[in-house]
Structure formats: structure tokens, C-alpha cells
Amino acid sequence: MSSMDSPMTVVEEDTCWGYLDTAEVGRLATSADNQPQIFPVNYVVDGLSVVFRTAAGTKLDEMVRNSAVAFEADGWSEQGGWSVVIRGTAEVITSPEELALCEKMPLRPWVPTVKKTWVRVQASSISGRTFAFGPEPTE
């Protein structure tokens, strides 16, 4: 894509998942007391979902009360960037079989805290865009 054509391009669903698979950090958006809340999380892509670990606290409490979430990740270089947004539901993983698979995922806490709860964000929709960086146009 040439930045002369358009500095922003909408990307296909498969490409969105590919971009998500290249990043390690995203943001989980939920609502607490009718106020938006955003939490940074490290994650892995698992099929058509993202999985992360968490501990007890606000993030987990709000997901239990309201499973409707958004998840966003992005990346960039000197030439351009990308952004992907998932809208869907967050579910605590409880199945012993699924938890055994999660334990094999390359996902460890960033900070030295115990995070025993695995969460899956199942996408009901996914959208993404790429951006070509450059100077501001004169017109």
C-alpha cells in the first residue's frame, strides 16, 4: 500500500488474527460501576480467541458480573502500524482438559504475582486497520 493511496487500510479477519499473534501485550476493556475500565494484559492467541491469566481483583470481578468485553492490541515500526479490536465475551476457563492445555501455553505473568485464573476472550467480531506513517498533508 502506498501512503499516497490511503494512510489507513481495513484488514481482513484472518490478517487481524495474524497481527494479534505477533504481539504480546493488549488491553482488556470492560465496565465497572458504569465506568469504562482498561487493563493491560499479556496474552496468547488460541484459535479464534485470546487467552490471558489473571488474579482475583477488579478485572476478574467485573468479567464475572459482565462478560461483554473489548480487547485491543497494536504494533508499529518506523513505516507504519496496525490496530486490532475484538468485541466479545470473557469466560473463566474451568474445564480440567482446557486448563491442562492452557498450562502448556507460552504465557507467564509479567510481574511476580500468582495468577491462577485463565480467561478466554471469545470474539463475536474482530476488526483491524493498518496505518502508513508520514507527514501531515498540506490540504
C-alpha positions as CSV (number, residue, x, y, z in Angstrom):
1,M,0.0,0.0,0.0
2,S,1.3,3.4,-0.9
3,S,0.6,6.2,1.6
4,M,-0.5,8.3,-1.4
5,D,-3.5,5.9,-1.9
6,S,-4.7,6.0,1.7
7,P,-2.8,6.2,5.0
8,M,-5.3,3.7,6.6
9,T,-6.4,0.3,5.3
10,V,-9.0,-2.0,6.7
11,V,-7.7,-5.6,7.0
12,E,-9.4,-8.9,6.6
13,E,-10.3,-11.1,9.6
14,D,-7.5,-13.7,9.0
15,T,-5.0,-10.8,8.8
16,C,-6.3,-9.4,12.1
17,W,-5.6,-12.8,13.9
18,G,-2.1,-12.8,12.3
19,Y,-1.4,-9.4,13.7
20,L,-2.6,-10.3,17.1
21,D,-0.4,-13.4,17.1
22,T,2.7,-11.1,16.7
23,A,2.0,-9.0,19.8
24,E,2.3,-10.0,23.4
25,V,0.5,-7.2,25.2
26,G,-3.1,-6.0,24.7
27,R,-5.7,-4.1,26.6
28,L,-8.9,-5.6,28.0
29,A,-11.8,-3.1,28.2
30,T,-14.7,-3.7,30.5
31,S,-17.2,-1.7,32.5
32,A,-17.2,-1.3,36.3
33,D,-19.9,0.7,38.1
34,N,-21.0,2.1,34.7
35,Q,-17.5,3.4,34.1
36,P,-15.1,2.2,31.4
37,Q,-12.0,0.3,32.7
38,I,-9.0,-0.7,30.7
39,F,-6.4,-3.3,31.9
40,P,-3.1,-4.2,30.1
41,V,-2.6,-7.9,29.8
42,N,-0.1,-10.2,28.2
43,Y,-1.9,-12.8,26.1
44,V,-1.7,-15.6,23.5
45,V,-3.9,-16.2,20.5
46,D,-5.7,-19.6,20.7
47,G,-7.7,-20.3,17.7
48,L,-10.2,-17.5,17.2
49,S,-9.8,-16.3,20.8
50,V,-7.2,-14.7,23.1
51,V,-6.2,-16.2,26.4
52,F,-4.7,-14.4,29.4
53,R,-4.1,-15.1,33.1
54,T,-5.3,-13.0,36.0
55,A,-5.6,-12.9,39.8
56,A,-8.5,-12.0,42.0
57,G,-9.4,-8.3,41.8
58,T,-11.3,-5.7,39.8
59,K,-10.7,-7.2,36.4
60,L,-11.9,-10.7,37.3
61,D,-14.8,-9.4,39.4
62,E,-16.1,-7.2,36.5
63,M,-15.8,-10.1,34.0
64,V,-17.9,-12.3,36.2
65,R,-20.6,-9.6,36.5
66,N,-20.5,-8.5,32.8
67,S,-18.8,-10.8,30.4
68,A,-19.1,-8.4,27.5
69,V,-15.6,-7.0,26.8
70,A,-13.4,-5.5,24.1
71,F,-9.8,-6.4,23.6
72,E,-7.3,-4.3,21.6
73,A,-3.7,-4.8,20.6
74,D,-1.4,-2.8,18.2
75,G,2.0,-2.7,16.8
76,W,4.2,-0.4,14.8
77,S,7.5,0.3,13.1
78,E,9.0,3.4,11.6
79,Q,6.9,3.0,8.4
80,G,3.5,2.2,9.9
81,G,1.4,0.4,12.4
82,W,-1.7,-1.7,13.0
83,S,-4.5,-2.0,15.4
84,V,-6.9,-4.8,16.0
85,V,-10.1,-4.8,18.2
86,I,-12.1,-7.8,19.3
87,R,-15.6,-7.4,20.7
88,G,-16.9,-10.5,22.5
89,T,-17.2,-12.3,25.8
90,A,-14.7,-13.2,28.5
91,E,-15.1,-16.5,30.2
92,V,-13.1,-18.0,33.0
93,I,-11.7,-21.3,31.9
94,T,-12.7,-24.1,34.3
95,S,-12.6,-27.3,32.3
96,P,-9.7,-29.5,33.5
97,E,-8.9,-30.6,29.9
98,E,-8.8,-27.0,28.8
99,L,-6.8,-25.9,31.8
100,A,-4.2,-28.6,31.1
101,L,-3.8,-27.2,27.5
102,C,-3.5,-23.6,28.9
103,E,-0.7,-24.7,31.2
104,K,1.3,-25.6,28.1
105,M,0.8,-22.2,26.5
106,P,3.8,-19.8,26.5
107,L,2.0,-17.4,28.9
108,R,3.7,-16.4,32.2
109,P,2.9,-13.5,34.5
110,W,4.8,-10.3,33.8
111,V,5.1,-9.4,37.4
112,P,5.9,-11.7,40.3
113,T,2.3,-12.4,41.3
114,V,0.3,-15.5,41.4
115,K,-2.2,-15.6,38.6
116,K,-4.1,-18.9,38.7
117,T,-7.2,-17.8,36.7
118,W,-7.2,-18.4,33.0
119,V,-9.6,-16.3,30.9
120,R,-10.6,-16.7,27.2
121,V,-12.0,-13.8,25.2
122,Q,-14.1,-15.3,22.5
123,A,-14.6,-13.0,19.6
124,S,-18.1,-12.2,18.3
125,S,-16.4,-9.6,16.0
126,I,-12.9,-8.6,15.1
127,S,-11.7,-5.6,13.1
128,G,-8.4,-4.2,12.2
129,R,-6.6,-1.4,10.4
130,T,-3.1,-0.7,9.2
131,F,-1.6,2.8,9.1
132,A,1.1,4.3,6.9
133,F,3.0,6.9,8.8
134,G,4.1,10.1,7.2
135,P,3.9,13.9,7.4
136,E,0.6,15.7,7.7
137,P,-0.8,16.6,4.3
138,T,-0.9,20.3,3.3
139,E,-4.6,20.0,2.4
